[in-house]
Amino acid sequence: MPKETFHNLPASKQQKLVDRFLREFSIHRYDDASISAVLKDLGIAKGSFYQYFESKLALFLYLQGICGTQKAKYVMQVKREDFPDFWQYFRKLYEEGIQFDQQHPLMSNFLHQIIHHIHSPTIKKLYDTWLDQIMAALTAWVQHEVDLGLFRKDIAVKSMAFFLFKITTSIMEYMRLIYGLEVEENIKKGLPVYADENGATLMKAVDEYILLLQSTFDKQ
C-alpha cells in the first residue's frame, strides 16, 4: 500500500504515477517491468519511489486494488435477482465489463494482463489466492442456480464452477482464433482491450458461449 507521502502528493501527480505504472505493468511482465524506466520517463529520482511505496510488489498490489475497485463499481450494480435466468445476468456482466474497458482502458489493460504475471514466483502466490477467491465465487453462483432448480444436479457443483471458469478465461483466445481480434496489439497501443465497435466481437463470442453453456448447465 502507498505510504503517507504518496497520499500527500497533488492529485495530478498521483494520477500521473498511477497511469504510467499501469502502462508499464500492462506491456511488461512483473519481473520485466522497470520502476527505474518509469521514474526516468517522469523525471523523478529513484529514491523518491521508496518514499511512496515500500516495494515493487506494494505498488503492484495497490494498482490491482484500485483497478479492481473501479471495475467492481460496474459489475456489482448488476443483480442476479433482476434477471429471469442466469445467462441474461451473465451476459449483462460482460456488457458492464465493456463499459469499464471503454471508459478506463489503462485499468482494463492492467487487469487483463494480470494472468501473464503468474510466471513470477511472487505473483504466482498471489494468483493462487485470487484463483481460490474466484472459484469460491463461481461455486456459490452455480450452487444458487442448482438450488433454484435451474441448473442440473447430476454434476458436482465444483466441477461446473471450474468448467465455467475455464470457459470464460478462454474467450480471449477464442476471439483471436475465430474473429482475428488482436487484443495484445490493442494493449500495446494503449487502446481498450475490446477496441472494436464497443466490444461487438466480445458480445458475439459471449452469445455463442452462452448457447454452448446453456445446453451443458441448464436442467433439462
Backbone as ProteinMPNN parsed JSONL, in Angstrom:
{"seq_chain_A": "MPKETFHNLPASKQQKLVDRFLREFSIHRYDDASISAVLKDLGIAKGSFYQYFESKLALFLYLQGICGTQKAKYVMQVKREDFPDFWQYFRKLYEEGIQFDQQHPLMSNFLHQIIHHIHSPTIKKLYDTWLDQIMAALTAWVQHEVDLGLFRKDIAVKSMAFFLFKITTSIMEYMRLIYGLEVEENIKKGLPVYADENGATLMKAVDEYILLLQSTFDKQ", "coords_chain_A": {"N_chain_A": [[0.841, -1.193, 0.0], [0.369, 2.364, -0.503], [2.602, 4.805, 0.932], [2.228, 7.458, 3.36], [3.37, 9.713, 2.262], [2.903, 9.488, -0.447], [0.133, 9.855, -0.62], [0.096, 12.476, 0.102], [0.902, 13.819, -2.099], [0.091, 16.052, -4.827], [-3.068, 15.562, -6.441], [-2.954, 15.37, -9.229], [-0.297, 14.613, -9.731], [-0.194, 12.161, -8.421], [-1.985, 10.754, -10.062], [-0.625, 10.769, -12.469], [1.603, 9.178, -11.91], [0.307, 6.752, -11.293], [-1.006, 6.167, -13.747], [1.184, 5.876, -15.474], [2.545, 3.697, -14.356], [0.572, 1.736, -14.512], [0.543, 1.408, -17.237], [3.152, 0.42, -17.644], [3.096, -2.105, -16.329], [1.23, -3.272, -17.914], [2.348, -3.728, -20.387], [4.619, -5.126, -19.878], [5.84, -8.087, -18.299], [5.67, -8.886, -14.769], [8.307, -9.259, -13.584], [9.862, -8.05, -15.501], [8.975, -5.479, -15.7], [9.907, -2.143, -15.276], [10.771, -0.127, -12.686], [12.65, 1.909, -12.57], [12.782, 2.818, -15.248], [10.278, 3.981, -15.604], [10.31, 6.032, -13.682], [12.442, 7.551, -14.638], [11.394, 8.373, -17.064], [9.398, 10.018, -16.121], [10.841, 11.929, -14.909], [11.589, 11.717, -12.219], [13.388, 11.221, -9.231], [14.92, 8.097, -8.389], [15.054, 7.393, -5.701], [12.881, 8.631, -4.65], [10.732, 7.018, -5.153], [10.676, 5.05, -3.163], [9.866, 6.504, -1.087], [7.256, 6.64, -1.519], [6.237, 4.031, -1.905], [6.677, 0.829, -0.379], [7.795, -1.229, -1.847], [8.196, -2.824, -5.073], [6.262, -4.794, -5.275], [4.355, -3.865, -3.459], [3.471, -1.616, -4.818], [2.364, -2.866, -7.11], [0.255, -4.331, -5.961], [-1.278, -2.246, -4.998], [-2.08, -1.014, -7.38], [-3.544, -3.126, -8.483], [-5.58, -3.216, -6.621], [-6.91, -0.678, -6.848], [-7.761, -0.788, -9.476], [-9.376, -3.078, -9.49], [-11.339, -2.252, -7.687], [-12.495, -0.133, -9.082], [-13.532, -1.462, -11.35], [-15.37, -3.076, -10.078], [-17.382, -1.297, -9.446], [-18.852, -1.186, -11.703], [-19.653, -3.882, -12.337], [-20.811, -4.795, -9.954], [-23.19, -3.543, -9.683], [-24.95, -4.971, -11.103], [-27.479, -7.151, -10.557], [-28.341, -10.431, -9.672], [-30.996, -11.132, -9.11], [-32.476, -9.498, -10.7], [-32.846, -10.632, -13.127], [-34.387, -13.099, -15.21], [-33.128, -15.508, -15.72], [-29.942, -17.195, -15.308], [-28.197, -16.771, -17.478], [-28.85, -14.416, -18.815], [-28.154, -12.632, -16.848], [-25.399, -13.237, -16.703], [-24.592, -12.392, -19.256], [-25.086, -9.637, -19.06], [-23.17, -8.875, -17.202], [-20.849, -8.991, -18.743], [-21.422, -6.954, -20.553], [-21.285, -4.73, -18.869], [-18.627, -4.954, -18.192], [-17.45, -4.267, -20.616], [-18.159, -1.58, -20.767], [-16.619, -0.586, -18.655], [-14.073, -1.16, -19.717], [-14.033, 0.504, -21.996], [-14.201, 3.032, -20.841], [-12.156, 3.14, -18.997], [-9.474, 2.421, -20.074], [-6.685, 2.028, -19.428], [-6.736, 0.855, -16.875], [-8.23, -1.406, -17.477], [-6.536, -2.682, -19.313], [-4.409, -3.327, -17.569], [-5.663, -5.116, -15.713], [-6.437, -7.138, -17.438], [-3.969, -8.174, -18.163], [-2.956, -9.361, -15.892], [-2.937, -12.152, -15.562], [-0.758, -12.895, -17.048], [1.373, -12.372, -15.479], [1.894, -14.415, -13.777], [4.064, -16.083, -13.971], [6.085, -15.081, -12.524], [7.494, -15.905, -9.427], [6.642, -14.535, -7.104], [4.199, -13.266, -7.833], [2.81, -15.489, -8.603], [2.038, -16.747, -6.227], [0.183, -14.916, -5.303], [-1.648, -15.036, -7.366], [-2.621, -17.628, -7.032], [-4.075, -17.268, -4.698], [-6.009, -15.423, -5.568], [-7.246, -17.016, -7.467], [-8.409, -18.992, -5.854], [-10.316, -17.404, -4.592], [-11.894, -16.606, -6.763], [-12.862, -19.099, -7.623], [-14.363, -19.808, -5.397], [-16.381, -17.876, -5.515], [-17.581, -18.494, -7.995], [-18.445, -21.093, -7.494], [-20.381, -20.579, -5.575], [-22.186, -19.152, -7.162], [-23.02, -21.172, -8.999], [-24.106, -23.056, -7.218], [-26.265, -21.609, -6.257], [-27.919, -21.474, -8.524], [-28.452, -24.169, -8.892], [-29.87, -24.656, -6.549], [-32.109, -23.131, -7.113], [-33.266, -24.715, -8.931], [-32.604, -24.485, -11.581], [-30.161, -25.179, -12.702], [-28.591, -28.267, -13.574], [-28.393, -31.23, -11.481], [-26.844, -33.45, -11.529], [-24.134, -33.253, -11.852], [-21.165, -32.459, -10.146], [-21.109, -29.519, -8.182], [-18.749, -28.005, -7.863], [-17.302, -28.931, -10.024], [-18.756, -27.942, -12.195], [-18.41, -25.226, -11.674], [-15.66, -24.954, -12.056], [-15.467, -25.598, -14.747], [-16.93, -23.49, -15.85], [-15.233, -21.388, -15.157], [-12.89, -22.004, -16.687], [-13.9, -21.935, -19.272], [-14.713, -19.236, -19.534], [-12.272, -17.912, -19.201], [-11.022, -18.616, -21.48], [-12.011, -17.169, -23.509], [-10.728, -15.012, -24.728], [-8.706, -16.131, -26.302], [-10.325, -17.533, -28.012], [-11.609, -15.449, -29.418], [-9.426, -14.37, -30.726], [-8.575, -16.486, -32.41], [-10.904, -17.188, -33.861], [-12.147, -14.775, -34.665], [-10.097, -13.019, -35.19], [-9.352, -10.938, -33.513], [-7.027, -8.782, -32.239], [-5.988, -8.567, -29.328], [-3.637, -8.138, -27.808], [-2.254, -6.328, -29.39], [-3.947, -4.145, -29.226], [-3.6, -3.465, -26.535], [-0.865, -2.807, -26.484], [-0.983, -0.472, -27.913], [-2.299, 1.096, -26.162], [-5.018, 1.135, -26.244], [-8.549, 0.43, -25.561], [-9.159, -2.906, -24.365], [-11.057, -4.327, -25.84], [-11.243, -3.029, -28.483], [-13.101, -2.611, -30.641], [-15.806, -1.582, -32.285], [-17.198, -0.947, -29.876], [-16.945, -3.312, -28.33], [-18.25, -5.28, -29.781], [-17.382, -7.682, -30.952], [-16.646, -9.193, -28.731], [-19.152, -9.525, -27.435], [-20.511, -10.984, -29.333], [-19.068, -13.339, -29.242], [-19.589, -14.052, -26.574], [-22.35, -14.534, -26.672], [-22.357, -16.804, -28.289], [-20.944, -18.548, -26.642], [-22.749, -18.719, -24.533], [-24.879, -20.144, -25.676], [-23.658, -22.628, -25.942], [-23.029, -23.194, -23.26], [-25.511, -23.18, -21.978], [-26.74, -25.547, -22.84], [-25.191, -27.325, -21.529], [-25.25, -26.74, -18.761], [-27.9, -26.11, -17.94], [-30.865, -27.334, -16.385], [-32.594, -29.992, -17.741]], "CA_chain_A": [[0.0, 0.0, 0.0], [1.18, 3.583, -0.554], [2.935, 5.493, 2.174], [1.532, 8.726, 3.529], [3.968, 10.707, 1.36], [2.223, 9.387, -1.744], [-1.179, 10.482, -0.473], [0.295, 13.915, 0.258], [1.201, 14.402, -3.403], [-1.077, 16.599, -5.533], [-3.833, 14.522, -7.126], [-2.495, 15.247, -10.616], [0.961, 13.864, -9.734], [-0.56, 10.783, -8.092], [-2.601, 10.137, -11.234], [0.414, 10.581, -13.484], [2.365, 7.998, -11.491], [-0.559, 5.572, -11.435], [-1.214, 5.886, -15.167], [2.422, 5.406, -16.108], [2.849, 2.352, -13.861], [-0.411, 0.841, -15.119], [1.048, 1.154, -18.583], [4.357, -0.416, -17.554], [2.719, -3.477, -15.995], [0.378, -3.806, -18.976], [3.141, -4.122, -21.555], [5.742, -5.957, -19.43], [5.578, -8.991, -17.185], [6.046, -8.31, -13.477], [9.758, -9.228, -13.37], [10.494, -7.189, -16.503], [8.514, -4.093, -15.523], [11.017, -1.361, -14.721], [10.478, 1.063, -11.882], [13.623, 2.939, -12.959], [12.419, 3.392, -16.547], [9.118, 4.849, -15.412], [10.728, 7.227, -12.948], [13.26, 8.354, -15.552], [10.466, 8.959, -18.025], [8.639, 11.066, -15.436], [11.771, 12.904, -14.33], [11.533, 11.585, -10.755], [14.536, 10.495, -8.694], [14.529, 6.753, -7.98], [14.874, 7.358, -4.256], [11.555, 9.14, -4.307], [9.765, 5.921, -5.236], [10.6, 4.346, -1.886], [9.131, 7.359, -0.158], [5.851, 6.458, -1.848], [5.874, 2.622, -1.775], [7.696, 0.002, 0.25], [8.426, -2.14, -2.801], [7.52, -3.017, -6.355], [5.066, -5.59, -5.015], [3.369, -2.985, -2.819], [2.911, -0.82, -5.912], [1.543, -3.746, -7.933], [-0.971, -4.633, -5.219], [-2.064, -1.018, -4.963], [-2.69, -0.866, -8.701], [-4.568, -4.166, -8.596], [-6.685, -2.825, -5.745], [-7.701, 0.439, -7.365], [-8.404, -1.231, -10.718], [-10.451, -3.991, -9.115], [-12.402, -1.468, -7.068], [-13.181, 0.627, -10.13], [-14.341, -2.375, -12.161], [-16.472, -3.563, -9.242], [-18.458, -0.316, -9.498], [-19.647, -1.51, -12.887], [-20.28, -5.207, -12.316], [-21.561, -5.054, -8.727], [-24.544, -2.976, -9.778], [-25.763, -5.974, -11.789], [-28.015, -8.053, -9.539], [-28.909, -11.663, -10.237], [-32.452, -11.188, -8.944], [-33.121, -8.658, -11.713], [-32.879, -11.359, -14.398], [-35.152, -14.347, -15.074], [-32.244, -16.678, -15.727], [-28.529, -16.912, -15.056], [-27.44, -16.394, -18.669], [-29.059, -12.985, -19.052], [-27.289, -11.99, -15.838], [-24.037, -13.489, -17.171], [-24.354, -11.524, -20.408], [-25.056, -8.245, -18.599], [-21.865, -8.647, -16.57], [-19.904, -8.693, -19.818], [-21.738, -5.628, -21.079], [-20.726, -3.76, -17.927], [-17.175, -5.041, -18.337], [-17.091, -3.497, -21.806], [-18.248, -0.166, -20.388], [-15.401, -0.318, -17.878], [-12.957, -1.209, -20.658], [-14.077, 1.686, -22.854], [-14.044, 4.257, -20.065], [-10.919, 3.075, -18.209], [-8.639, 1.477, -20.818], [-5.44, 1.68, -18.743], [-7.07, -0.09, -15.815], [-8.661, -2.639, -18.123], [-5.309, -3.301, -19.816], [-3.682, -3.883, -16.428], [-6.368, -6.29, -15.189], [-6.381, -8.203, -18.44], [-2.622, -8.732, -18.236], [-2.536, -9.954, -14.622], [-2.684, -13.585, -15.707], [0.556, -13.091, -17.663], [2.405, -12.131, -14.476], [1.979, -15.535, -12.831], [5.34, -16.785, -14.08], [6.911, -14.575, -11.422], [7.174, -16.636, -8.193], [5.907, -13.676, -6.17], [2.839, -13.072, -8.311], [2.164, -16.802, -8.652], [1.39, -16.973, -4.93], [-0.995, -14.051, -5.262], [-2.597, -15.575, -8.33], [-3.261, -18.786, -6.41], [-5.062, -16.739, -3.756], [-7.095, -14.86, -6.375], [-7.957, -18.132, -8.088], [-9.25, -19.576, -4.808], [-11.443, -16.498, -4.382], [-12.752, -16.694, -7.949], [-13.537, -20.39, -7.607], [-15.369, -19.762, -4.335], [-17.499, -17.083, -6.016], [-18.256, -19.249, -9.057], [-19.121, -22.216, -6.855], [-21.598, -20.023, -4.966], [-23.095, -18.866, -8.276], [-23.578, -22.422, -9.515], [-24.945, -23.644, -6.176], [-27.506, -20.83, -6.212], [-28.751, -21.885, -9.652], [-28.89, -25.531, -8.588], [-30.91, -24.535, -5.517], [-33.306, -22.592, -7.767], [-33.779, -25.727, -9.833], [-32.328, -24.071, -12.96], [-29.011, -25.941, -13.183], [-28.67, -29.699, -13.343], [-27.861, -31.683, -10.201], [-26.109, -34.703, -11.678], [-22.707, -32.952, -11.947], [-20.706, -31.768, -8.934], [-21.14, -28.058, -8.288], [-17.389, -27.5, -8.073], [-16.898, -29.276, -11.392], [-19.393, -26.963, -13.08], [-17.767, -23.936, -11.421], [-14.346, -24.962, -12.7], [-15.715, -25.565, -16.188], [-17.322, -22.116, -16.16], [-14.01, -20.583, -15.066], [-12.006, -22.283, -17.819], [-14.558, -21.462, -20.485], [-14.682, -17.778, -19.588], [-10.899, -17.43, -19.362], [-10.55, -18.962, -22.822], [-12.749, -16.39, -24.506], [-9.815, -14.153, -25.465], [-8.085, -16.965, -27.326], [-11.401, -17.826, -28.963], [-11.814, -14.282, -30.274], [-8.25, -14.219, -31.587], [-8.549, -17.537, -33.421], [-12.111, -17.214, -34.691], [-12.5, -13.466, -35.212], [-8.909, -12.244, -35.513], [-9.216, -9.75, -32.658], [-5.662, -8.733, -31.696], [-6.056, -7.902, -28.026], [-2.308, -7.699, -27.388], [-1.93, -5.125, -30.153], [-4.731, -3.054, -28.635], [-2.964, -3.083, -25.282], [0.395, -2.135, -26.814], [-1.321, 0.86, -28.397], [-2.992, 1.821, -25.108], [-6.445, 1.18, -26.563], [-9.347, -0.533, -24.796], [-8.894, -4.296, -24.727], [-12.015, -4.68, -26.891], [-11.319, -1.782, -29.244], [-13.785, -2.823, -31.915], [-17.244, -1.33, -32.255], [-17.696, -1.017, -28.498], [-16.989, -4.671, -27.797], [-19.198, -6.108, -30.541], [-16.823, -9.023, -31.133], [-16.749, -9.904, -27.454], [-20.532, -9.905, -27.156], [-20.858, -12.058, -30.261], [-18.466, -14.547, -28.68], [-20.32, -14.376, -25.348], [-23.625, -15.139, -27.061], [-22.071, -18.16, -28.759], [-20.59, -19.313, -25.449], [-23.97, -18.96, -23.756], [-25.609, -21.241, -26.317], [-22.969, -23.871, -25.595], [-23.092, -23.403, -21.828], [-26.887, -23.489, -21.583], [-27.022, -26.965, -23.08], [-24.39, -28.1, -20.584], [-25.563, -26.429, -17.37], [-29.318, -25.984, -17.595], [-31.653, -28.532, -16.103], [-33.432, -30.336, -18.908]], "C_chain_A": [[0.887, 1.258, 0.0], [1.49, 4.111, 0.844], [2.205, 6.835, 2.209], [2.068, 9.786, 2.572], [3.331, 10.663, -0.03], [0.868, 10.096, -1.674], [-1.075, 11.997, -0.325], [0.635, 14.611, -1.06], [-0.058, 15.041, -3.987], [-1.761, 15.488, -6.335], [-3.343, 14.298, -8.552], [-1.202, 14.442, -10.7], [0.706, 12.401, -9.368], [-1.09, 10.063, -9.339], [-1.576, 9.869, -12.323], [1.261, 9.35, -13.164], [1.552, 6.721, -11.708], [-0.705, 5.195, -12.902], [0.041, 5.303, -15.809], [2.782, 4.005, -15.64], [1.824, 1.331, -14.359], [0.044, 0.447, -16.518], [2.244, 0.196, -18.554], [4.01, -1.868, -17.267], [1.798, -4.105, -17.044], [1.199, -4.333, -20.15], [4.366, -4.957, -21.193], [5.271, -6.895, -18.33], [6.155, -8.395, -15.908], [7.56, -8.177, -13.327], [10.472, -8.295, -14.334], [10.06, -5.732, -16.393], [9.575, -3.31, -14.769], [10.543, -0.121, -13.981], [11.37, 2.214, -12.335], [13.227, 3.621, -14.265], [11.244, 4.357, -16.42], [9.523, 6.149, -14.731], [11.576, 8.156, -13.824], [12.378, 9.08, -16.546], [9.698, 10.131, -17.415], [9.529, 12.146, -14.832], [11.762, 12.912, -12.822], [12.73, 10.765, -10.289], [14.09, 9.141, -8.159], [14.275, 6.654, -6.48], [13.498, 7.814, -3.824], [10.517, 8.021, -4.306], [9.574, 5.255, -3.878], [10.084, 5.234, -0.76], [7.618, 7.18, -0.358], [5.367, 5.025, -1.61], [7.025, 1.833, -1.158], [8.484, -0.81, -0.778], [7.638, -2.147, -4.107], [6.222, -3.796, -6.156], [3.972, -4.742, -4.378], [2.691, -2.105, -3.866], [1.944, -1.659, -6.742], [0.203, -4.037, -7.246], [-1.881, -3.411, -5.126], [-2.8, -0.811, -6.29], [-3.805, -1.89, -8.901], [-5.808, -3.794, -7.786], [-7.542, -1.724, -6.329], [-8.416, 0.058, -8.666], [-9.583, -2.157, -10.415], [-11.635, -3.261, -8.505], [-13.205, -0.703, -8.11], [-14.057, -0.283, -10.991], [-15.555, -2.88, -11.376], [-17.654, -2.592, -9.254], [-19.388, -0.584, -10.685], [-20.397, -2.827, -12.696], [-21.136, -5.459, -11.074], [-22.96, -4.456, -8.755], [-25.496, -3.928, -10.5], [-26.195, -7.021, -10.769], [-28.691, -9.26, -10.182], [-30.43, -11.666, -10.185], [-33.2, -10.332, -9.971], [-33.289, -9.372, -13.055], [-33.596, -12.693, -14.213], [-34.291, -15.598, -15.113], [-30.791, -16.243, -15.608], [-27.848, -16.328, -16.274], [-27.671, -14.949, -19.084], [-28.214, -12.155, -18.083], [-25.831, -12.078, -16.272], [-23.682, -12.545, -18.318], [-24.235, -10.06, -19.982], [-23.739, -7.917, -17.909], [-20.812, -8.309, -17.617], [-20.165, -7.318, -20.417], [-21.165, -4.536, -20.171], [-19.195, -3.763, -17.983], [-16.678, -4.268, -19.548], [-17.146, -2.003, -21.521], [-17.009, 0.251, -19.59], [-14.193, -0.23, -18.802], [-12.889, 0.05, -21.512], [-13.751, 2.962, -22.084], [-12.763, 4.306, -19.253], [-9.935, 2.101, -18.872], [-7.344, 1.09, -20.12], [-5.68, 0.66, -17.636], [-7.462, -1.445, -16.408], [-7.465, -3.404, -18.686], [-4.562, -4.011, -18.694], [-4.351, -5.156, -15.919], [-6.319, -7.453, -16.171], [-5.039, -8.915, -18.424], [-2.181, -9.44, -16.958], [-2.178, -11.428, -14.779], [-1.301, -13.857, -16.294], [1.7, -12.863, -16.674], [2.67, -13.358, -13.601], [3.274, -16.327, -12.93], [6.359, -16.242, -13.076], [6.522, -15.32, -10.154], [6.343, -15.813, -7.204], [4.444, -13.551, -6.568], [2.091, -14.392, -8.373], [1.43, -17.087, -7.344], [0.104, -16.144, -4.82], [-2.071, -14.579, -6.193], [-3.336, -16.771, -7.754], [-4.351, -18.352, -5.436], [-6.271, -16.189, -4.505], [-7.927, -15.974, -7.003], [-8.886, -18.812, -7.089], [-10.5, -18.725, -4.583], [-12.432, -16.552, -5.544], [-13.544, -17.986, -7.94], [-14.613, -20.439, -6.53], [-16.604, -19.003, -4.806], [-18.286, -17.85, -7.081], [-19.013, -20.447, -8.499], [-20.417, -21.75, -6.207], [-22.632, -19.695, -6.039], [-23.814, -20.137, -8.724], [-24.527, -23.053, -8.495], [-26.289, -22.922, -6.102], [-28.455, -21.269, -7.329], [-29.275, -23.314, -9.47], [-30.037, -25.493, -7.583], [-32.217, -23.989, -6.081], [-33.962, -23.61, -8.703], [-33.536, -25.404, -11.298], [-31.13, -24.799, -13.565], [-29.163, -27.406, -12.803], [-27.978, -30.098, -12.036], [-26.971, -32.919, -10.326], [-24.612, -34.515, -11.894], [-22.318, -32.157, -10.707], [-20.651, -30.26, -9.165], [-19.747, -27.5, -8.565], [-16.879, -27.815, -9.472], [-17.495, -28.288, -12.385], [-18.758, -25.592, -12.909], [-16.415, -23.862, -12.121], [-14.496, -24.893, -14.216], [-16.083, -24.15, -16.625], [-16.109, -21.193, -16.14], [-13.136, -20.772, -16.301], [-12.605, -21.785, -19.136], [-14.432, -19.945, -20.611], [-13.267, -17.23, -19.762], [-10.341, -17.758, -20.74], [-11.14, -18.061, -23.895], [-11.838, -15.489, -25.333], [-9.143, -14.923, -26.601], [-9.093, -17.307, -28.423], [-11.583, -16.663, -29.933], [-10.626, -14.07, -31.212], [-8.271, -15.228, -32.737], [-9.725, -17.467, -34.388], [-12.373, -15.879, -35.39], [-11.301, -12.574, -35.525], [-8.731, -10.982, -34.689], [-7.858, -9.772, -31.967], [-5.636, -7.923, -30.405], [-4.701, -7.353, -27.619], [-1.888, -6.428, -28.126], [-2.698, -3.925, -29.606], [-4.063, -2.542, -27.368], [-1.654, -2.342, -25.535], [0.155, -0.698, -27.256], [-2.033, 1.705, -27.338], [-4.474, 1.981, -25.363], [-7.229, 0.303, -25.598], [-9.046, -1.945, -25.273], [-9.772, -4.715, -25.899], [-12.271, -3.446, -27.758], [-11.934, -1.986, -30.613], [-15.286, -2.614, -31.723], [-17.848, -1.529, -30.859], [-17.888, -2.449, -27.991], [-17.926, -5.6, -28.546], [-18.687, -7.533, -30.711], [-16.933, -9.834, -29.853], [-18.17, -10.384, -27.219], [-21.015, -10.995, -28.116], [-20.312, -13.38, -29.739], [-19.2, -14.991, -27.42], [-21.643, -15.058, -25.69], [-23.435, -16.574, -27.561], [-21.725, -19.073, -27.584], [-21.839, -19.672, -24.648], [-24.779, -20.11, -24.358], [-24.991, -22.588, -25.969], [-23.142, -24.211, -24.116], [-24.505, -23.786, -21.366], [-27.181, -24.973, -21.736], [-26.26, -27.866, -22.118], [-24.885, -27.949, -19.152], [-27.045, -26.537, -17.026], [-29.982, -27.335, -17.359], [-32.602, -28.778, -17.278], [-34.87, -30.629, -18.481]], "O_chain_A": [[2.03, 1.209, 0.456], [0.741, 3.892, 1.797], [1.641, 7.278, 1.209], [1.322, 10.655, 2.121], [3.233, 11.688, -0.705], [0.51, 10.852, -2.577], [-2.036, 12.72, -0.591], [0.654, 15.839, -1.133], [-1.166, 14.609, -3.67], [-1.099, 14.584, -6.843], [-3.317, 13.164, -9.029], [-1.022, 13.667, -11.639], [1.321, 11.502, -9.941], [-0.705, 8.932, -9.634], [-1.652, 8.857, -13.019], [1.593, 8.572, -14.059], [2.058, 5.735, -12.244], [-0.545, 4.028, -13.262], [-0.033, 4.354, -16.589], [3.273, 3.2, -16.432], [2.176, 0.177, -14.602], [-0.064, -0.712, -16.919], [2.322, -0.731, -19.36], [4.566, -2.771, -17.891], [1.607, -5.321, -17.061], [0.788, -5.276, -20.826], [5.073, -5.443, -22.075], [4.407, -6.541, -17.528], [7.015, -7.515, -15.952], [8.052, -7.104, -12.979], [11.559, -7.801, -14.034], [10.717, -4.848, -16.942], [10.081, -3.764, -13.743], [9.99, 0.807, -14.572], [10.914, 3.349, -12.468], [13.32, 4.842, -14.388], [11.222, 5.414, -17.051], [9.125, 7.233, -15.155], [11.449, 9.379, -13.761], [12.588, 10.258, -16.835], [9.388, 11.108, -18.097], [9.041, 13.149, -14.312], [11.906, 13.964, -12.199], [13.051, 9.734, -10.882], [13.026, 9.028, -7.551], [13.39, 5.921, -6.04], [13.008, 7.43, -2.762], [9.544, 8.066, -3.554], [8.452, 4.933, -3.488], [9.889, 4.782, 0.369], [6.816, 7.52, 0.511], [4.236, 4.814, -1.172], [8.196, 2.135, -1.39], [9.679, -1.051, -0.61], [6.565, -1.554, -4.216], [5.208, -3.498, -6.787], [2.797, -4.882, -4.717], [1.482, -1.877, -3.808], [0.836, -1.218, -7.044], [-0.85, -3.991, -7.882], [-3.105, -3.533, -5.171], [-3.985, -0.477, -6.313], [-4.872, -1.566, -9.421], [-6.938, -4.029, -8.214], [-8.769, -1.817, -6.311], [-9.528, 0.515, -8.93], [-10.652, -2.031, -11.012], [-12.788, -3.601, -8.767], [-14.432, -0.631, -8.038], [-15.187, 0.073, -11.325], [-16.63, -3.084, -11.941], [-18.801, -3.01, -9.091], [-20.57, -0.241, -10.651], [-21.614, -2.89, -12.869], [-22.081, -6.246, -11.126], [-23.814, -4.819, -7.946], [-26.708, -3.713, -10.505], [-25.353, -7.703, -10.183], [-29.497, -9.13, -11.103], [-31.083, -12.148, -11.111], [-34.421, -10.435, -10.094], [-33.81, -8.792, -14.008], [-33.438, -13.347, -13.182], [-34.689, -16.64, -14.592], [-30.461, -15.07, -15.786], [-26.988, -15.46, -16.127], [-26.777, -14.32, -19.649], [-27.643, -11.127, -18.447], [-25.108, -11.083, -16.211], [-22.595, -11.968, -18.341], [-23.381, -9.331, -20.486], [-23.245, -6.795, -18.022], [-19.974, -7.434, -17.396], [-19.224, -6.597, -20.752], [-20.626, -3.539, -20.652], [-18.553, -2.723, -17.843], [-15.599, -3.676, -19.507], [-16.289, -1.246, -21.977], [-16.432, 1.312, -19.828], [-13.38, 0.685, -18.674], [-11.809, 0.599, -21.727], [-13.102, 3.865, -22.612], [-12.322, 5.384, -18.856], [-9.602, 1.07, -18.289], [-6.932, -0.067, -20.204], [-4.911, -0.29, -17.483], [-7.069, -2.494, -15.898], [-7.386, -4.626, -18.553], [-4.135, -5.155, -18.849], [-3.68, -6.167, -15.716], [-6.177, -8.609, -15.775], [-4.973, -10.124, -18.645], [-1.12, -10.064, -16.946], [-1.208, -11.895, -14.183], [-0.73, -14.924, -16.067], [2.86, -13.129, -16.99], [3.579, -13.337, -12.77], [3.556, -17.158, -12.067], [7.378, -16.88, -12.815], [5.338, -15.373, -9.821], [5.446, -16.343, -6.549], [3.552, -13.713, -5.735], [0.871, -14.421, -8.214], [0.317, -17.613, -7.36], [-0.916, -16.612, -4.313], [-3.255, -14.573, -5.858], [-4.541, -16.917, -7.96], [-5.409, -18.976, -5.352], [-7.414, -16.45, -4.131], [-9.153, -15.889, -7.063], [-10.014, -19.168, -7.428], [-11.599, -19.251, -4.406], [-13.646, -16.546, -5.342], [-14.745, -17.988, -8.21], [-15.664, -21.047, -6.732], [-17.733, -19.415, -4.541], [-19.517, -17.852, -7.065], [-20.098, -20.778, -8.977], [-21.434, -22.44, -6.277], [-23.824, -19.936, -5.846], [-25.041, -20.178, -8.815], [-25.609, -23.523, -8.847], [-27.327, -23.554, -5.906], [-29.656, -21.417, -7.103], [-30.404, -23.622, -9.85], [-31.039, -26.193, -7.734], [-33.299, -24.329, -5.602], [-35.067, -23.393, -9.2], [-34.184, -25.979, -12.172], [-31.073, -25.017, -14.775], [-29.804, -27.728, -11.803], [-27.094, -29.394, -11.55], [-26.408, -33.381, -9.333], [-23.889, -35.491, -12.097], [-23.062, -31.28, -10.27], [-20.203, -29.794, -10.212], [-19.588, -26.619, -9.409], [-16.106, -27.044, -10.04], [-16.815, -27.847, -13.312], [-18.582, -24.867, -13.888], [-16.065, -22.837, -12.706], [-13.729, -24.203, -14.888], [-15.603, -23.668, -17.651], [-15.969, -20.322, -16.998], [-12.689, -19.792, -16.896], [-11.892, -21.276, -20.001], [-14.085, -19.433, -21.675], [-13.08, -16.195, -20.401], [-9.296, -17.233, -21.125], [-10.796, -18.187, -25.07], [-12.124, -15.221, -26.5], [-9.029, -14.424, -27.72], [-8.753, -17.362, -29.605], [-11.698, -16.875, -31.14], [-10.798, -13.642, -32.354], [-8.019, -14.875, -33.889], [-9.559, -17.663, -35.592], [-12.768, -15.847, -36.556], [-11.471, -11.483, -36.07], [-8.04, -10.055, -35.111], [-7.571, -10.685, -31.193], [-5.3, -6.738, -30.406], [-4.612, -6.225, -27.136], [-1.241, -5.555, -27.547], [-2.161, -2.82, -29.532], [-3.969, -1.334, -27.151], [-1.367, -1.35, -24.865], [0.977, 0.184, -27.009], [-2.337, 2.875, -27.57], [-5.122, 2.85, -24.78], [-6.629, -0.497, -24.879], [-8.718, -2.158, -26.441], [-9.309, -5.37, -26.833], [-13.371, -2.893, -27.764], [-11.362, -1.583, -31.626], [-15.945, -3.412, -31.057], [-18.872, -2.193, -30.697], [-18.868, -2.754, -27.312], [-18.355, -6.614, -27.995], [-19.461, -8.486, -30.626], [-17.272, -11.017, -29.883], [-18.375, -11.537, -26.841], [-21.837, -11.831, -27.744], [-20.989, -14.407, -29.781], [-19.412, -16.187, -27.22], [-22.011, -16.05, -25.062], [-24.257, -17.448, -27.286], [-22.156, -20.225, -27.534], [-21.968, -20.79, -24.148], [-25.302, -20.952, -23.628], [-25.7, -23.566, -25.73], [-23.373, -25.366, -23.759], [-24.668, -24.616, -20.472], [-27.799, -25.584, -20.864], [-26.627, -29.023, -21.913], [-24.934, -28.929, -18.408], [-27.402, -27.003, -15.944], [-29.7, -28.325, -18.034], [-33.309, -27.878, -17.732], [-35.715, -30.935, -19.323]]}, "name": "protein", "num_of_chains": 1, "seq": "MPKETFHNLPASKQQKLVDRFLREFSIHRYDDASISAVLKDLGIAKGSFYQYFESKLALFLYLQGICGTQKAKYVMQVKREDFPDFWQYFRKLYEEGIQFDQQHPLMSNFLHQIIHHIHSPTIKKLYDTWLDQIMAALTAWVQHEVDLGLFRKDIAVKSMAFFLFKITTSIMEYMRLIYGLEVEENIKKGLPVYADENGATLMKAVDEYILLLQSTFDKQ"}
